[in-house]
Amino acid sequence: MGETVSSARAVAGAVAGAMAGKEKIIYLGLRGDIVHPGIINIIREAEKRGRVLIGLLTDSAIVSHKRLPYLTYEQRLEVISSIKGVDRVVPQEEWSYIPNLKKYRPDGIIHGDDWRSGVLRAEREAVFALMKEQGGEVIEIPYTQGVNSAAFHEAIRAIGTTPDIRLKSLRRLLDAKRPVRIMEAHSGLSGLIIEKLEIETEEGLRGFDGMWSSSLTDSVSKGKPDIEAVDLTTRLQDLTNILECTTKPIIFDGDTGGKSEHFVFTVRTLERNGVSAVIIEDKAGLKKNSLFGTEVNQNLAPVPEFAEKISAGKRAQITKEFMIIARLESLIAGETTAEALARARAFVAAGADGIMIHSKEKSGDDIRDFCEKFRGEYAEIPLILVPTTYSRFTERELASWGASIIIYANHMLRASYPAMLNVARSILEHERAMEADKLCMPIKEIIELIPGGK
């Protein structure tokens, strides 16, 4: 992604040549995901002042502060490069404009005046200071009235996505950020929360990157034990409810994957529906939930048998973007880190696109030990952690161990049960609903939460 070293030097040389010839270079940083009249206006204003150098933010620069763009960098590059008035486009690898301003030393940078407040205020001050130091100017253009980027994004989200775009988005996220933040969804409503919820932080907007379709929460929400009692067809009906009202990538909990002959059909079905990945665990026999640890029989599948299941799944998939991730249950079964690593090596060799390591220990020491040793052998293979029991560690800490994806595997369902229980108890105690009202959201709001519900 982005320019090569030689092309970067060529662009820098062209900028320097333009400056030597007294032709001004005006820098404009863009995401380029949605091109609206405000973008065209600011490009025209830049063109009036000199040659327009666009710093096109890469996926990794954007996802540090915003949601993953709908279009890939290459697609955005093609669009922006085709706009009249744009002289050159270079990648902006960071959210901040500062590195590119130092690299290309333009005569000016142009920006809408909406950055005088909000999360870009500190960036604005840094840009003014640097441009003053470099002898350049900062040009502020009045924000185009009648243009609401947030509304455009909401409108696009309401339209939905395609299976192909959703399928590819997890790999795009893994290329752009670490760690990827995934939350469990067991219904269309829980999926909508994950889809829409964002909070404002000093670093920008923070939200969930995708969803985890958990066999545990699927089973429990139906009042059934987590023993693979809910068949794939039934689970796909619930998954469809989530797919229809969301756009973010989905990782599917495939339990043990069943027989290899059956797993290949699971892979094709999930891939066809736009699911980004399936995770299967290396256990044999009747499944018992991992958080019971050695309190119940946790039988590990023979390595050659599970490796062949992974290979069969990889042979069955159609696209290169779909991921099959091997979930290691060695630590759950009381085995050593060394045994878990041996299994990881075998499963990676069999074609696994990632490794999930699981543990019920609260200290996190065994997970950290595995992560450090695994990363010592595999720098790029995605590593997935599920910090249900070792929940005191922050995402930043888990990422420092080598985590690529963090899954909050069952929290939405666990939160819903006590909430419903408290409402039901209140009604029983008071023989009316008035006291329970404060525990519930207004009916009007829940109706309006659903697109088209109003």
Backbone torsions as a table, in degrees:
resi	resn	phi	psi	omega
1	MET	NA	145.2	176.7
2	GLY	83.7	-174.2	-175.1
3	GLU	-83.8	155.4	174.8
4	THR	-78.7	170.8	179.1
5	VAL	-60.3	-42.8	-178.4
6	SER	-65.7	-41.4	179.7
7	SER	-69.8	-32.8	176.8
8	ALA	-63.3	-41.5	178.0
9	ARG	-66.0	-37.4	179.9
10	ALA	-63.9	-43.6	179.4
11	VAL	-65.1	-45.8	178.9
12	ALA	-60.4	-37.9	178.2
13	GLY	-67.3	-38.5	178.9
14	ALA	-65.6	-40.4	178.1
15	VAL	-62.9	-45.4	179.7
16	ALA	-62.9	-39.2	179.2
17	GLY	-65.0	-40.3	178.8
18	ALA	-63.5	-39.8	179.7
19	MET	-66.1	-40.3	179.3
20	ALA	-64.2	-32.3	178.9
21	GLY	-86.5	13.6	177.6
22	LYS	67.6	11.9	176.9
23	GLU	-91.5	122.1	-173.5
24	LYS	-74.1	146.8	174.6
25	ILE	-112.6	126.9	179.4
26	ILE	-113.8	124.5	-176.9
27	TYR	-94.7	137.4	177.2
28	LEU	-137.3	118.0	177.5
29	GLY	-87.7	130.6	-178.0
30	LEU	-137.2	148.6	166.4
31	ARG	-82.3	-42.1	174.7
32	GLY	73.2	17.7	-178.8
33	ASP	-80.5	-40.1	175.9
34	ILE	-125.8	118.3	-179.6
35	VAL	-99.3	112.0	-177.6
36	HIS	-122.3	175.6	-177.1
37	PRO	-55.4	-31.5	178.3
38	GLY	-63.6	-36.9	177.9
39	ILE	-67.4	-45.0	179.8
40	ILE	-61.9	-39.5	-179.3
41	ASN	-63.0	-44.1	-176.4
42	ILE	-72.1	-30.8	174.6
43	ILE	-66.0	-41.1	177.8
44	ARG	-62.7	-41.1	179.5
45	GLU	-65.7	-37.6	177.6
46	ALA	-66.4	-39.9	-177.9
47	GLU	-63.3	-31.3	179.1
48	LYS	-64.5	-23.5	-172.2
49	ARG	-102.8	-10.1	-179.6
50	GLY	159.7	-162.6	177.5
51	ARG	-79.6	136.3	-172.4
52	VAL	-93.2	118.2	176.3
53	LEU	-107.5	111.0	-179.4
54	ILE	-90.7	128.0	169.1
55	GLY	-97.0	101.5	-176.2
56	LEU	-87.8	116.4	-176.5
57	LEU	-64.3	133.1	175.9
58	THR	-75.6	167.8	177.2
59	ASP	-55.9	-43.7	-176.8
60	SER	-66.1	-33.8	177.1
61	ALA	-67.9	-37.3	-176.6
62	ILE	-75.1	-45.5	-172.4
63	VAL	-71.1	-10.1	173.9
64	SER	-70.9	-17.1	-177.3
65	HIS	-134.6	-21.3	-175.8
66	LYS	-135.9	178.4	176.6
67	ARG	-71.0	152.7	176.4
68	LEU	-54.9	131.1	-179.7
69	PRO	-59.8	152.9	176.7
70	TYR	-67.2	-39.1	-179.2
71	LEU	-96.8	148.0	176.2
72	THR	-70.8	168.0	178.0
73	TYR	-58.8	-43.5	-178.3
74	GLU	-62.5	-40.0	178.3
75	GLN	-67.4	-41.7	179.3
76	ARG	-66.8	-37.8	178.3
77	LEU	-60.7	-42.8	180.0
78	GLU	-63.1	-41.5	-179.1
79	VAL	-66.6	-52.7	-174.6
80	ILE	-65.4	-38.1	-180.0
81	SER	-64.0	-23.5	-176.5
82	SER	-87.5	-6.5	-177.1
83	ILE	-76.7	132.7	178.9
84	LYS	-59.5	133.9	178.5
85	GLY	100.6	-16.9	178.7
86	VAL	-83.2	121.3	-177.7
87	ASP	-88.1	-49.9	179.7
88	ARG	-142.8	153.7	175.6
89	VAL	-126.9	128.3	177.2
90	VAL	-126.9	153.8	178.7
91	PRO	-73.1	138.7	169.0
92	GLN	-105.9	106.4	-170.9
93	GLU	-80.4	-11.6	-179.7
94	GLU	-127.2	158.4	177.7
95	TRP	-62.7	-37.5	-180.0
96	SER	-73.6	143.8	176.3
97	TYR	-76.9	-19.2	-168.9
98	ILE	-54.9	-50.0	-178.1
99	PRO	-57.0	-42.3	-179.8
100	ASN	-72.2	-32.7	177.3
101	LEU	-66.4	-35.8	176.5
102	LYS	-71.6	-36.4	-176.0
103	LYS	-72.0	-44.8	-173.8
104	TYR	-101.0	-15.5	176.7
105	ARG	45.6	59.3	179.0
106	PRO	-70.4	164.3	176.9
107	ASP	-72.8	-27.2	-179.3
108	GLY	-157.1	159.8	171.6
109	ILE	-124.0	137.5	-178.5
110	ILE	-113.8	141.0	-177.2
111	HIS	-155.6	149.6	173.0
112	GLY	-65.0	149.5	-176.4
113	ASP	-76.9	4.3	178.8
114	ASP	-72.3	-8.5	-179.5
115	TRP	-86.3	7.5	177.9
116	ARG	-71.6	-15.9	176.7
117	SER	-137.4	168.9	179.3
118	GLY	86.3	-160.6	-171.2
119	VAL	-68.6	-20.4	-178.4
120	LEU	-92.2	3.1	-177.4
121	ARG	-61.1	-45.0	179.7
122	ALA	-66.2	-36.6	177.8
123	GLU	-64.2	-39.9	178.6
124	ARG	-58.9	-46.0	-179.4
125	GLU	-62.0	-40.2	179.7
126	ALA	-66.6	-38.3	179.0
127	VAL	-65.6	-44.8	178.3
128	PHE	-58.2	-44.5	-178.3
129	ALA	-63.7	-44.1	-177.8
130	LEU	-68.1	-44.1	-178.2
131	MET	-64.9	-34.2	175.6
132	LYS	-63.9	-42.7	179.5
133	GLU	-64.1	-37.1	-177.2
134	GLN	-89.5	-1.4	178.9
135	GLY	79.3	20.5	178.9
136	GLY	-104.7	-177.1	-178.7
137	GLU	-126.0	157.9	174.6
138	VAL	-110.9	122.6	-178.3
139	ILE	-107.8	121.4	-179.7
140	GLU	-109.0	128.1	-178.8
141	ILE	-108.8	134.1	177.7
142	PRO	-54.8	136.3	-179.5
143	TYR	-60.6	133.1	-177.4
144	THR	-66.8	118.6	-179.3
145	GLN	-71.3	148.4	178.7
146	GLY	83.0	2.5	178.5
147	VAL	-113.7	121.4	-177.9
148	ASN	-125.8	100.0	-176.9
149	SER	-60.6	-38.1	180.0
150	ALA	-61.8	-39.3	179.2
151	ALA	-66.0	-37.9	176.9
152	PHE	-61.7	-45.1	179.9
153	HIS	-62.6	-41.1	179.7
154	GLU	-64.9	-39.0	179.5
155	ALA	-65.0	-41.3	178.7
156	ILE	-65.9	-40.9	179.2
157	ARG	-63.3	-36.4	179.7
158	ALA	-66.3	-31.7	178.0
159	ILE	-65.7	-35.9	179.3
160	GLY	104.7	-159.7	-177.8
161	THR	-141.9	-179.5	175.7
162	THR	-111.4	156.1	177.8
163	PRO	-55.2	-38.0	-177.7
164	ASP	-65.2	-45.5	180.0
165	ILE	-65.3	-45.0	-179.6
166	ARG	-63.7	-43.6	-179.0
167	LEU	-55.8	-43.8	-175.2
168	LYS	-76.8	-16.0	-169.2
169	SER	-69.0	-28.2	-179.6
170	LEU	-67.7	-44.1	177.7
171	ARG	-63.8	-37.2	176.3
172	ARG	-61.5	-41.8	178.8
173	LEU	-64.1	-42.6	-180.0
174	LEU	-64.0	-32.2	176.4
175	ASP	-73.3	-25.1	-170.6
176	ALA	-99.7	-27.0	-174.4
177	LYS	-152.2	157.2	172.8
178	ARG	-142.7	129.6	-4.8
179	PRO	-89.5	160.5	172.6
180	VAL	-84.4	132.4	-173.2
181	ARG	-101.7	117.0	-175.1
182	ILE	-120.0	134.8	179.1
183	MET	-119.8	143.3	178.8
184	GLU	-66.1	135.0	173.9
185	ALA	-129.8	132.3	-178.9
186	HIS	-123.0	4.9	-178.9
187	SER	-159.5	167.3	175.9
188	GLY	-60.9	-37.8	-178.9
189	LEU	-66.1	-46.0	178.4
190	SER	-65.8	-33.6	176.1
191	GLY	-63.9	-38.8	178.5
192	LEU	-63.6	-38.4	178.0
193	ILE	-61.6	-46.6	180.0
194	ILE	-65.0	-37.2	-179.8
195	GLU	-63.9	-43.3	-168.4
196	LYS	-99.5	-27.6	-171.0
197	LEU	-68.0	125.8	173.7
198	GLU	-140.6	146.2	175.2
199	ILE	-123.0	150.8	179.3
200	GLU	-89.1	128.0	176.6
201	THR	-127.6	174.6	177.8
202	GLU	-63.2	-24.1	-179.0
203	GLU	-91.3	-2.7	-177.9
204	GLY	120.0	-161.8	180.0
205	LEU	-75.9	140.1	177.5
206	ARG	-125.6	129.8	178.3
207	GLY	-147.7	-174.2	177.3
208	PHE	-88.6	142.0	-176.4
209	ASP	-86.5	-21.6	-177.8
210	GLY	-173.6	-170.7	-171.6
211	MET	-129.1	150.9	178.7
212	TRP	-113.6	118.2	175.8
213	SER	-90.8	98.4	-170.6
214	SER	-89.2	133.0	175.4
215	SER	-68.5	-33.3	177.7
216	LEU	-61.0	-53.9	-175.6
217	THR	-72.4	-30.6	173.0
218	ASP	-60.9	-43.9	-178.6
219	SER	-68.9	-49.2	-176.8
220	VAL	-63.5	-38.6	179.7
221	SER	-63.7	-18.4	176.8
222	LYS	-101.4	5.6	179.4
223	GLY	72.9	25.8	-178.7
224	LYS	-117.9	153.7	-179.8
225	PRO	-72.0	157.1	-178.8
226	ASP	-84.3	69.8	-178.3
227	ILE	-131.1	31.7	-176.7
228	GLU	61.8	31.0	179.8
229	ALA	-76.3	-22.9	178.7
230	VAL	-91.3	118.1	-174.7
231	ASP	-74.7	166.2	-175.8
232	LEU	-60.3	-40.6	-179.0
233	THR	-59.8	-44.1	179.5
234	THR	-66.5	-41.9	179.6
235	ARG	-64.3	-35.5	179.8
236	LEU	-68.2	-28.4	176.2
237	GLN	-64.4	-43.9	177.2
238	ASP	-68.2	-38.5	179.4
239	LEU	-62.4	-38.1	178.7
240	THR	-60.2	-37.9	177.8
241	ASN	-60.0	-37.5	178.8
242	ILE	-73.8	-43.7	-178.8
243	LEU	-60.1	-35.7	-174.0
244	GLU	-72.2	-22.3	-174.9
245	CYS	-120.4	10.6	179.8
246	THR	-134.8	170.5	178.9
247	THR	-129.4	-11.3	-174.3
248	LYS	-78.3	159.1	-177.7
249	PRO	-64.4	151.2	-178.6
250	ILE	-124.1	133.0	172.4
251	ILE	-106.5	127.7	-174.1
252	PHE	-101.4	131.1	176.4
253	ASP	-82.6	105.9	-175.8
254	GLY	-93.7	14.6	-177.1
255	ASP	51.5	-128.7	-179.5
256	THR	-85.8	-8.6	-177.4
257	GLY	85.8	-10.0	-178.2
258	GLY	68.1	-157.3	178.0
259	LYS	-70.9	149.5	179.8
260	SER	-55.7	-39.8	-178.9
261	GLU	-63.6	-30.2	178.6
262	HIS	-85.9	-34.0	-176.0
263	PHE	-61.1	-34.8	-179.0
264	VAL	-61.3	-33.7	178.2
265	PHE	-74.6	-33.8	175.1
266	THR	-60.9	-45.4	179.5
267	VAL	-58.5	-49.1	-177.2
268	ARG	-64.4	-38.0	180.0
269	THR	-67.1	-46.1	-179.9
270	LEU	-64.2	-44.5	-179.5
271	GLU	-61.1	-43.8	-179.3
272	ARG	-61.9	-30.8	-178.5
273	ASN	-88.0	-1.6	176.6
274	GLY	91.3	10.8	174.3
275	VAL	-69.7	139.0	-173.7
276	SER	-83.7	-30.0	-174.1
277	ALA	-158.5	154.9	170.3
278	VAL	-124.5	139.7	175.9
279	ILE	-113.1	125.9	177.1
280	ILE	-121.9	144.0	-174.6
281	GLU	-102.0	148.0	-173.1
282	ASP	-89.9	56.9	175.9
283	LYS	-116.6	159.0	-179.0
284	ALA	-125.9	159.5	178.8
285	GLY	78.5	-166.1	-179.7
286	LEU	-64.4	123.3	-176.8
287	LYS	-67.2	136.9	170.8
288	LYS	-123.2	140.2	-176.9
289	ASN	-57.7	137.4	-173.7
290	SER	-63.2	-28.7	-175.9
291	LEU	-71.6	-6.9	171.5
292	PHE	-80.8	-14.8	177.4
293	GLY	55.9	-135.9	-177.1
294	THR	-83.3	5.0	175.1
295	GLU	-66.2	-23.6	176.5
296	VAL	-126.5	167.9	178.5
297	ASN	-70.1	121.0	177.0
298	GLN	-118.9	95.1	-175.7
299	ASN	-93.3	122.8	178.7
300	LEU	-81.7	141.3	178.0
301	ALA	-71.6	146.7	174.7
302	PRO	-57.4	138.5	-176.2
303	VAL	-56.8	-48.5	-179.1
304	PRO	-59.9	-37.4	-178.5
305	GLU	-66.6	-45.5	-178.8
306	PHE	-71.3	-36.6	177.8
307	ALA	-62.0	-40.0	179.1
308	GLU	-67.2	-33.5	177.0
309	LYS	-63.5	-42.0	177.4
310	ILE	-62.8	-47.3	-178.7
311	SER	-61.5	-39.7	179.2
312	ALA	-63.9	-41.0	178.1
313	GLY	-64.2	-41.3	179.6
314	LYS	-66.0	-36.8	178.4
315	ARG	-67.7	-28.0	-174.6
316	ALA	-81.8	-27.9	-174.3
317	GLN	-70.0	152.6	-176.2
318	ILE	-94.7	-42.7	-177.1
319	THR	-95.7	159.6	176.5
320	LYS	-83.8	-14.4	-175.5
321	GLU	-80.0	-29.2	-178.6
322	PHE	-62.8	140.4	-174.9
323	MET	-118.2	137.4	171.3
324	ILE	-113.4	119.4	-174.6
325	ILE	-114.1	131.4	-179.4
326	ALA	-91.1	125.9	178.6
327	ARG	-98.9	121.4	-177.6
328	LEU	-91.6	125.4	-179.8
329	GLU	-107.3	13.9	-176.7
330	SER	-58.3	-47.4	-178.1
331	LEU	-67.4	-33.1	176.3
332	ILE	-63.6	-38.6	-177.3
333	ALA	-83.1	3.4	178.0
334	GLY	87.1	11.9	179.2
335	GLU	-85.3	175.5	-174.9
336	THR	-88.9	166.2	174.4
337	THR	-61.6	-38.6	179.7
338	ALA	-59.8	-40.3	179.5
339	GLU	-67.4	-39.8	178.3
340	ALA	-62.9	-40.8	179.5
341	LEU	-65.9	-38.3	178.5
342	ALA	-62.0	-41.7	177.9
343	ARG	-66.4	-41.3	179.5
344	ALA	-58.6	-44.4	179.8
345	ARG	-59.9	-44.3	-178.2
346	ALA	-65.4	-39.0	-176.6
347	PHE	-75.5	-34.9	174.3
348	VAL	-64.2	-41.8	178.5
349	ALA	-63.5	-29.0	179.8
350	ALA	-78.8	-9.4	177.2
351	GLY	116.6	3.3	-180.0
352	ALA	-57.8	134.0	-178.6
353	ASP	-83.9	-8.9	180.0
354	GLY	-170.5	167.0	-180.0
355	ILE	-126.9	129.6	171.7
356	MET	-109.1	125.8	178.3
357	ILE	-108.5	131.6	-173.4
358	HIS	-120.8	147.2	177.6
359	SER	-156.5	152.1	175.7
360	LYS	-106.0	3.6	-179.5
361	GLU	-74.7	134.8	-176.5
362	LYS	-76.9	-23.4	-175.9
363	SER	-69.1	-31.6	-176.4
364	GLY	79.1	-0.9	-176.1
365	ASP	-63.0	-40.4	-178.6
366	ASP	-68.5	-36.7	178.0
367	ILE	-66.1	-45.6	-179.9
368	ARG	-61.8	-41.7	179.3
369	ASP	-60.8	-45.2	179.3
370	PHE	-63.2	-46.9	-177.0
371	CYS	-58.1	-46.7	-177.5
372	GLU	-63.3	-40.3	-179.7
373	LYS	-73.4	-38.7	178.3
374	PHE	-63.7	-45.4	179.9
375	ARG	-66.1	-24.9	175.9
376	GLY	-66.6	-23.7	-179.8
377	GLU	-104.2	-33.5	-175.9
378	TYR	-129.2	105.0	-176.7
379	ALA	-79.8	-29.3	-170.7
380	GLU	-112.4	-17.6	-178.8
381	ILE	-62.4	126.1	179.0
382	PRO	-57.0	135.6	-179.4
383	LEU	-120.7	124.5	-172.3
384	ILE	-111.4	131.2	177.5
385	LEU	-119.0	147.4	178.8
386	VAL	-127.0	87.8	-171.9
387	PRO	-81.1	55.5	179.7
388	THR	-70.5	-44.8	-178.6
389	THR	-92.1	-34.9	178.5
390	TYR	-96.9	53.7	-169.7
391	SER	-75.5	-7.4	-177.4
392	ARG	-74.8	-14.7	-177.7
393	PHE	-84.2	136.7	179.9
394	THR	-79.2	164.3	177.5
395	GLU	-60.4	-37.2	179.2
396	ARG	-62.7	-40.4	179.2
397	GLU	-67.0	-44.0	-179.4
398	LEU	-64.6	-35.9	177.0
399	ALA	-64.8	-35.1	179.3
400	SER	-67.4	-22.3	175.3
401	TRP	-78.2	-19.4	-178.3
402	GLY	120.9	7.1	-178.1
403	ALA	-66.3	133.1	175.3
404	SER	-97.1	-38.2	-179.2
405	ILE	-132.0	136.5	174.2
406	ILE	-118.0	124.7	-178.7
407	ILE	-110.7	122.5	169.9
408	TYR	-90.7	99.0	-155.7
409	ALA	-84.3	-17.9	-173.2
410	ASN	-152.7	13.5	-169.7
411	HIS	-71.5	-32.2	-179.0
412	MET	-66.1	-43.5	179.0
413	LEU	-69.9	-41.2	179.6
414	ARG	-61.7	-32.1	178.9
415	ALA	-75.5	-33.1	-175.2
416	SER	-71.1	-34.4	-176.2
417	TYR	-63.4	-53.4	179.4
418	PRO	-63.0	-32.0	178.6
419	ALA	-64.1	-46.2	179.5
420	MET	-67.5	-38.3	-179.9
421	LEU	-63.0	-42.2	-179.9
422	ASN	-65.5	-38.7	177.8
423	VAL	-65.7	-46.1	-179.7
424	ALA	-62.7	-41.6	179.3
425	ARG	-64.1	-41.1	179.9
426	SER	-60.9	-42.9	179.7
427	ILE	-65.5	-40.2	177.3
428	LEU	-63.8	-42.8	-176.3
429	GLU	-68.3	-38.3	-173.5
430	HIS	-102.2	-7.7	-178.9
431	GLU	57.0	30.4	175.1
432	ARG	-164.7	172.4	-173.9
433	ALA	-100.7	-6.9	-172.8
434	MET	-57.8	-44.8	-178.2
435	GLU	-68.0	-25.2	-179.7
436	ALA	-81.0	-16.8	-176.5
437	ASP	-57.7	-38.3	-177.7
438	LYS	-68.6	-14.9	178.2
439	LEU	-91.2	-4.8	-175.5
440	CYS	-118.4	151.9	172.2
441	MET	-78.8	149.8	179.2
442	PRO	-56.5	141.6	-176.8
443	ILE	-60.5	-34.2	179.9
444	LYS	-62.4	-40.1	-178.8
445	GLU	-68.2	-38.1	-178.2
446	ILE	-72.1	-31.2	175.5
447	ILE	-67.3	-42.2	-178.8
448	GLU	-74.8	-14.6	177.1
449	LEU	-64.8	-32.8	-177.6
450	ILE	-85.6	126.1	177.5
451	PRO	-55.1	128.4	-179.5
452	GLY	82.5	3.7	-176.9
453	GLY	-77.3	-22.3	-176.6
454	LYS	-79.4	NA	NA
